[in-house]
Amino acid sequence: MLLRVRITLPDRPGALGQVARTLGVAGADIVQVVVLERLGGRAVDDFTVVWPGASRVERLLAGLAAIPGVQVDGVWKAIGAPVSGGHDAELLAQVAANPGDGLATLVDALPGLLAADWAAAAVVPADWAARAGAPAVAYASWRAPAPLVLPEVTPLRARPLTGAAGTRYAVAPFGRAGLVLVVARGDEQELPAAAFHVTEVDRIAQLVRAAAVILGEHLDAVAVPASL
């Protein structure tokens, strides 16, 4: 199976190689490494690895924990290696090419871009806090659970969230039509997924803002159910 492993490690020569060797000895085949942060002598890296399904992940975690200065921030199943930021422009071009389906195109693409499980666009009316119920789902990607229960998304600003069951979320408002984008990872998984990093949240927010400009009135046409 494919795993995503987020590791905080010392930002010094040899540290990355030591982690890579440990992953290999444990039986993990590294597919991709993404550097999320380098600050104050520490680095945060995401490793996408092929892991033998019959092997216990605890073996992998034990090996990494034995490396001085290394901390495992999260491990979760992935459906594919995340796509680099260079593909964001291509996604926005697809949104612009067919604005009628632009919202669906964006929502369907985001899980693959961010090693997430699913994404959804929800409608949050201005007076939602005074009403019963939950935000109405305008569109959800194919892996989203049904029925879909969204976390508390107000106040509407780009940020990471953690749900009651440990599911990790990132939310970002479109800034019009009461729409907010929700991306989730670790949903109904036994492994503890890492929270969305600030760089991931910023990437989602930038894509959402750009899509809002491109789609314009197409977003305003998203209907708010009468029940809200």
C-alpha positions as CSV (number, residue, x, y, z in Angstrom):
1,M,0.0,0.0,0.0
2,L,1.0,3.6,-0.4
3,L,1.8,5.6,2.7
4,R,2.4,9.2,3.4
5,V,4.9,9.8,6.3
6,R,5.5,13.3,7.6
7,I,8.7,13.7,9.5
8,T,10.4,16.6,11.4
9,L,14.1,16.2,11.3
10,P,17.3,18.2,11.9
11,D,18.2,20.3,8.9
12,R,21.8,19.2,8.7
13,P,23.9,17.1,6.3
14,G,23.2,13.4,6.6
15,A,19.9,13.6,8.4
16,L,17.8,13.1,5.3
17,G,20.0,10.2,4.2
18,Q,19.7,8.6,7.7
19,V,15.9,8.8,7.5
20,A,15.9,7.3,3.9
21,R,18.1,4.4,5.0
22,T,15.9,3.7,8.0
23,L,12.8,3.7,5.7
24,G,14.6,1.3,3.4
25,V,15.7,-1.1,6.1
26,A,12.1,-1.2,7.5
27,G,10.9,-2.3,4.1
28,A,9.6,1.0,2.7
29,D,10.3,1.9,-1.0
30,I,10.5,5.7,-1.3
31,V,8.4,7.1,-4.2
32,Q,8.6,10.9,-3.4
33,V,10.0,13.4,-0.9
34,V,8.5,16.8,-0.5
35,V,10.1,19.5,1.7
36,L,7.4,21.5,3.4
37,E,9.5,23.7,5.7
38,R,13.0,24.6,6.7
39,L,13.2,26.8,9.7
40,G,15.4,27.2,12.8
41,G,17.6,24.2,12.1
42,R,14.6,21.9,11.6
43,A,13.0,20.6,8.4
44,V,9.5,19.1,7.8
45,D,9.5,16.5,5.0
46,D,6.7,14.4,3.5
47,F,7.8,10.9,2.3
48,T,5.5,8.9,0.0
49,V,6.5,5.3,0.3
50,V,5.3,1.9,-0.9
51,W,4.8,-0.2,2.2
52,P,4.2,-4.0,2.3
53,G,0.5,-4.5,3.3
54,A,1.3,-7.5,5.5
55,S,3.9,-5.6,7.6
56,R,3.0,-3.6,10.7
57,V,3.5,0.1,10.5
58,E,4.8,0.1,14.1
59,R,8.0,-1.4,12.8
60,L,8.5,1.6,10.6
61,L,7.6,4.1,13.4
62,A,10.0,2.3,15.8
63,G,12.9,2.6,13.4
64,L,12.3,6.3,12.8
65,A,11.9,7.0,16.5
66,A,15.3,5.6,17.1
67,I,17.0,8.3,15.0
68,P,18.1,11.2,17.3
69,G,16.2,14.4,16.6
70,V,13.6,12.8,14.4
71,Q,9.9,13.1,15.1
72,V,7.1,11.4,13.1
73,D,4.2,13.9,12.8
74,G,1.8,11.6,11.0
75,V,1.3,8.5,8.8
76,W,-1.7,8.0,6.6
77,K,-2.7,5.9,3.6
78,A,-2.5,7.7,0.2
79,I,-4.2,7.1,-3.1
80,G,-1.2,8.5,-5.0
81,A,1.8,10.7,-4.6
82,P,0.8,14.3,-4.2
83,V,1.2,16.5,-7.3
84,S,3.7,19.4,-7.1
85,G,2.6,23.0,-7.2
86,G,3.7,23.3,-10.8
87,H,0.4,21.6,-11.7
88,D,-1.7,24.3,-10.1
89,A,-1.7,26.5,-13.2
90,E,-2.8,23.5,-15.3
91,L,-5.7,22.9,-12.9
92,L,-6.8,26.5,-13.1
93,A,-6.6,26.4,-16.9
94,Q,-9.0,23.5,-16.8
95,V,-11.3,25.4,-14.5
96,A,-11.3,28.4,-16.9
97,A,-11.8,26.2,-20.0
98,N,-15.1,24.9,-18.7
99,P,-16.4,27.3,-16.1
100,G,-19.8,25.5,-15.9
101,D,-18.1,22.5,-14.4
102,G,-15.3,24.6,-12.8
103,L,-16.2,24.0,-9.2
104,A,-16.5,20.2,-9.7
105,T,-13.1,20.2,-11.5
106,L,-11.4,22.0,-8.6
107,V,-13.0,19.9,-5.9
108,D,-12.2,16.6,-7.7
109,A,-8.6,17.6,-8.3
110,L,-7.6,18.8,-4.8
111,P,-7.4,15.4,-3.0
112,G,-4.8,14.2,-5.5
113,L,-2.8,17.4,-5.2
114,L,-2.6,17.2,-1.5
115,A,-2.5,13.5,-0.6
116,A,-6.0,13.9,0.9
117,D,-9.0,11.6,1.0
118,W,-11.7,13.9,-0.2
119,A,-12.8,17.4,-0.8
120,A,-16.1,19.3,-0.8
121,A,-17.5,22.7,-1.5
122,A,-20.2,23.8,1.0
123,V,-22.6,26.7,1.1
124,V,-22.6,28.7,4.3
125,P,-25.2,31.5,4.5
126,A,-24.2,34.7,6.2
127,D,-26.6,34.0,9.1
128,W,-25.8,30.3,9.3
129,A,-24.7,30.6,13.0
130,A,-28.2,31.5,14.0
131,R,-29.7,28.5,12.2
132,A,-30.0,24.9,12.9
133,G,-28.4,22.2,10.7
134,A,-25.2,22.2,8.8
135,P,-23.7,23.8,5.7
136,A,-25.2,22.5,2.5
137,V,-22.8,20.5,0.3
138,A,-22.7,22.0,-3.2
139,Y,-20.3,19.4,-4.6
140,A,-18.1,16.6,-3.1
141,S,-15.4,14.4,-4.6
142,W,-16.1,10.8,-5.2
143,R,-14.4,9.5,-2.1
144,A,-16.3,11.7,0.3
145,P,-18.4,9.8,2.8
146,A,-22.2,9.7,2.6
147,P,-23.8,11.3,4.4
148,L,-21.2,13.9,4.5
149,V,-20.8,15.6,7.9
150,L,-18.6,18.7,7.7
151,P,-16.7,20.3,10.6
152,E,-17.5,23.7,12.0
153,V,-16.2,26.0,9.3
154,T,-17.0,29.4,10.7
155,P,-15.4,31.9,11.0
156,L,-14.7,31.7,7.3
157,R,-10.9,31.9,6.9
158,A,-8.2,29.6,5.5
159,R,-7.0,27.4,8.3
160,P,-6.4,23.8,9.4
161,L,-8.9,21.9,11.6
162,T,-9.0,18.6,13.5
163,G,-12.3,16.8,13.8
164,A,-13.6,14.9,16.8
165,A,-12.5,11.6,15.3
166,G,-9.0,12.8,14.5
167,T,-9.8,13.6,10.8
168,R,-7.6,16.4,9.6
169,Y,-9.2,19.2,7.6
170,A,-8.2,22.3,5.7
171,V,-10.8,25.0,4.9
172,A,-10.7,28.0,2.6
173,P,-13.5,30.4,1.7
174,F,-14.1,31.4,-1.9
175,G,-15.2,34.9,-0.8
176,R,-18.5,34.8,-2.6
177,A,-21.8,32.9,-2.7
178,G,-21.2,31.7,0.8
179,L,-18.9,29.0,-0.5
180,V,-16.1,27.3,1.4
181,L,-13.8,24.5,0.4
182,V,-13.1,21.7,2.8
183,V,-10.3,19.1,2.2
184,A,-9.9,16.1,4.5
185,R,-7.3,13.4,5.2
186,G,-7.2,10.5,7.6
187,D,-11.0,10.0,7.4
188,E,-12.0,6.6,8.9
189,Q,-8.3,5.5,8.8
190,E,-6.5,3.7,11.7
191,L,-3.3,5.6,11.1
192,P,-2.9,9.1,12.5
193,A,-2.7,11.5,9.6
194,A,-0.7,14.7,9.9
195,A,-2.5,18.1,10.2
196,F,-2.4,20.2,7.0
197,H,0.8,22.2,7.0
198,V,0.7,26.0,6.7
199,T,2.2,25.6,3.2
200,E,-0.6,23.3,2.2
201,V,-3.3,25.6,3.6
202,D,-1.7,28.5,1.7
203,R,-1.8,26.5,-1.5
204,I,-5.4,25.6,-1.1
205,A,-6.3,29.2,-0.3
206,Q,-4.5,30.5,-3.4
207,L,-6.2,28.0,-5.6
208,V,-9.6,28.8,-4.2
209,R,-9.1,32.6,-4.6
210,A,-7.9,32.2,-8.2
211,A,-10.9,29.9,-9.0
212,A,-13.3,32.4,-7.5
213,V,-11.9,35.1,-9.8
214,I,-12.1,32.8,-12.8
215,L,-15.6,31.4,-12.1
216,G,-17.2,34.7,-10.9
217,E,-21.0,34.5,-11.4
218,H,-20.8,30.7,-11.9
219,L,-20.2,30.5,-8.2
220,D,-23.0,33.0,-7.5
221,A,-25.4,30.6,-9.3
222,V,-24.8,27.8,-6.7
223,A,-28.2,27.5,-5.1
224,V,-28.7,27.7,-1.3
225,P,-31.2,25.1,-0.3
226,A,-34.4,26.4,1.2
227,S,-33.8,24.4,4.4
228,L,-31.0,26.8,5.2
